[in-house]
Amino acid sequence: MLPVAQLYVRDVPLLPRPAQSDADLLQVLWCPFDHPEHPKTALFWRSAATVTKPLATPPEPSAIRFETYLPEPCLLTPEPVTEYPNYLELSQELQEQLGDLSQWQAGAGPALDSSYRIAPHERYVDMLSTAPGWKTGGWTRWGLSDPIPRRCPECGCEAEPLLTIATTEWASGGESWAPEEEQTHPTPILPGNPPANFTMIDIASGYDLQLHTCPVSPNHPHIDLIQ
């Protein structure tokens, strides 16, 4: 198993974690082979105080399925953002309002990009809906399929987003979701495609691997979802 992410509650205060527990460190690992179509993930909650001899260099396996399953080491700069549900998860009434050009003109005025005049709801999809990149919590991103139930395999309740492992940090077509840190101190782009892929991983040719957990019990199996 390879380390993919290590998150401390002190850095990500809103990180969903087990209730009534001193666990304040989430470690995410995966097997660098397809099971059957993406790496199999494992979650471990620990108390940071018990980690007395951290490894300076994460171990690497003797074999992997693809080079893009071996993450490039990166440091996190957590940033809180506000996002909204995927367009397909909204009610019919809200979808109609977002498709009404006059509603956008009233709010944005001359600032409304002319490229959105034919399909005004795309502005919501691009600028306001689910944020791209690695994130904890938030709303589920959809792309390969319409929204589908994400039921806990143990109790059947609706699982909630825990962590999104993304191929890129923001869309290549613009920088509206570029992190504040990148806008003030840009990180040199590593070679390869697509852009803003600082970890150098690739999920299903550019998609995301989203981990959902049961809100009833952290001991229930989590769900992997590629979108």
C-alpha positions in Angstrom: 0.0 0.0 0.0 1.2 3.5 -0.9 0.6 6.7 1.1 -1.7 9.0 -0.8 -2.7 11.7 1.7 -2.0 12.6 5.4 -4.4 15.1 6.9 -4.3 16.6 10.4 -7.4 18.0 12.0 -5.4 21.0 13.1 -4.9 21.9 9.5 -8.4 20.9 8.2 -10.7 21.6 11.2 -13.9 20.6 9.3 -12.5 17.2 8.3 -15.2 14.7 9.1 -13.8 12.3 11.7 -14.9 9.7 14.2 -17.0 11.1 17.0 -15.9 10.7 20.6 -12.4 9.8 19.6 -8.9 11.4 20.0 -8.2 10.6 16.4 -6.9 13.7 14.8 -4.8 12.3 11.9 -6.2 10.7 8.7 -3.9 8.6 6.6 -5.1 7.4 3.2 -3.3 4.6 1.4 -3.9 2.8 -1.8 -2.8 -0.3 -3.6 -1.1 0.8 -6.9 -3.0 -1.8 -9.0 -6.5 -1.7 -10.4 -9.2 -3.3 -8.3 -10.8 -3.7 -10.9 -10.6 -0.2 -12.5 -8.8 2.0 -9.9 -6.5 1.7 -6.9 -8.1 0.1 -3.8 -8.0 2.6 -0.9 -7.7 2.2 2.8 -8.4 4.7 5.6 -6.6 4.9 8.9 -7.6 7.3 11.7 -4.8 7.8 14.3 -3.9 10.1 17.2 -1.0 12.3 16.0 0.5 12.1 19.5 1.2 8.4 19.0 3.3 9.0 15.9 6.7 9.5 17.6 9.0 8.3 14.8 7.6 9.6 11.4 9.4 8.3 8.3 11.3 11.0 6.4 10.7 9.2 3.1 7.6 7.2 2.4 8.3 3.6 1.3 7.9 2.7 -2.3 6.6 -0.7 -3.6 8.6 -3.0 -5.8 6.0 -3.0 -8.5 3.1 -0.7 -9.5 0.4 -0.9 -12.3 1.1 2.6 -13.7 3.7 5.2 -12.9 0.8 7.6 -12.3 -0.2 5.6 -9.3 2.9 6.7 -7.5 2.2 10.2 -6.1 4.8 12.9 -6.2 5.4 14.2 -2.7 3.5 17.5 -2.1 2.8 19.8 0.8 -0.8 21.0 1.4 -1.9 24.6 1.9 -5.5 24.1 3.1 -8.0 26.8 1.9 -11.7 26.9 2.8 -14.0 27.5 -0.2 -17.8 27.7 -0.6 -19.3 25.5 -3.3 -22.8 24.3 -4.3 -24.3 21.0 -5.4 -23.9 19.7 -8.9 -26.4 21.2 -11.3 -28.0 17.7 -11.8 -28.7 17.5 -8.0 -30.8 20.7 -8.0 -34.5 20.9 -8.2 -36.2 21.5 -11.5 -37.2 25.0 -10.4 -33.6 25.9 -9.6 -32.4 24.5 -12.9 -34.9 26.7 -14.7 -33.8 29.8 -12.8 -30.1 29.1 -13.6 -31.1 28.7 -17.3 -32.8 32.1 -17.4 -30.3 34.6 -18.9 -32.2 37.6 -17.4 -31.5 36.3 -13.9 -27.8 36.3 -14.6 -27.9 39.7 -16.3 -29.6 41.2 -13.3 -26.8 40.0 -11.0 -23.7 40.1 -13.2 -24.6 42.9 -15.6 -21.9 43.8 -18.1 -19.5 41.4 -16.4 -21.5 38.4 -17.8 -19.2 36.5 -20.1 -20.8 36.4 -23.6 -19.9 32.7 -23.9 -22.6 31.9 -21.3 -25.5 33.6 -23.2 -26.5 30.5 -25.0 -26.3 28.2 -21.9 -26.4 30.5 -18.8 -26.5 27.5 -16.4 -22.9 26.6 -17.5 -21.7 29.7 -15.5 -23.1 28.0 -12.4 -21.3 24.8 -13.3 -18.0 26.5 -14.0 -17.9 29.2 -11.4 -20.1 28.2 -8.4 -20.8 24.5 -8.3 -18.4 21.7 -7.1 -14.8 22.9 -6.8 -12.1 21.1 -8.7 -9.0 19.7 -7.2 -8.2 17.8 -4.0 -10.7 18.5 -1.3 -12.2 17.2 1.9 -16.0 17.2 2.4 -18.0 19.4 0.1 -20.3 18.1 -2.6 -19.9 15.1 -4.8 -18.6 15.8 -8.3 -20.4 14.1 -11.2 -19.2 13.7 -14.8 -19.1 10.0 -15.8 -22.7 9.5 -14.7 -25.7 11.3 -13.4 -26.0 11.4 -9.6 -26.5 8.0 -8.1 -27.2 6.8 -4.5 -24.0 6.2 -2.5 -25.3 3.8 0.1 -23.2 2.5 3.0 -22.7 -1.2 2.3 -23.1 -1.9 6.1 -26.2 0.0 7.1 -27.7 1.5 3.9 -27.6 5.1 4.9 -26.4 7.8 2.5 -22.6 8.0 2.6 -21.0 11.5 2.6 -17.9 12.9 0.8 -14.7 12.6 2.9 -11.9 13.1 0.4 -11.5 13.7 -3.3 -8.3 12.6 -4.9 -8.0 14.6 -8.0 -5.9 14.4 -11.1 -5.6 18.2 -11.4 -6.1 21.1 -9.0 -8.2 23.3 -11.3 -9.6 23.3 -14.8 -7.1 24.0 -17.6 -9.6 26.4 -19.3 -9.3 29.0 -16.6 -8.1 29.9 -13.1 -11.4 30.8 -11.4 -10.8 28.0 -8.9 -7.0 28.5 -8.6 -6.0 28.4 -4.9 -5.1 31.7 -3.3 -1.6 30.4 -2.7 -1.1 29.7 -6.4 -2.3 33.1 -7.4 0.2 34.9 -5.2 3.1 32.3 -5.3 2.6 30.1 -8.3 4.2 26.6 -8.2 6.3 25.7 -11.2 4.2 23.4 -13.3 5.7 19.9 -13.5 6.2 18.3 -17.0 3.4 16.2 -18.3 -0.3 16.5 -19.0 -2.8 17.7 -17.8 -1.7 21.1 -16.2 -1.8 21.8 -12.5 -1.1 18.1 -11.8 1.3 18.6 -8.9 1.0 15.1 -7.5 1.6 13.5 -11.0 -1.1 11.0 -10.5 -3.8 10.2 -13.1 -7.2 8.7 -12.2 -8.9 7.1 -15.2 -7.3 9.5 -17.7 -8.1 12.7 -15.9 -11.0 12.0 -13.5 -11.2 12.0 -9.7 -11.4 9.2 -7.1 -13.9 10.3 -4.4 -14.1 8.6 -1.1 -17.4 8.6 0.8 -17.8 7.4 4.4 -20.8 6.5 6.5 -22.0 9.3 8.8 -23.3 6.7 11.3 -20.1 4.8 12.0 -16.5 5.3 10.8 -16.0 1.6 11.1 -18.3 0.9 8.2 -16.7 0.3 4.8 -16.1 3.4 2.8 -17.1 3.8 -0.9 -14.9 4.6 -3.8 -16.4 6.6 -6.7 -14.7 7.7 -9.9 -16.2 10.7 -11.6 
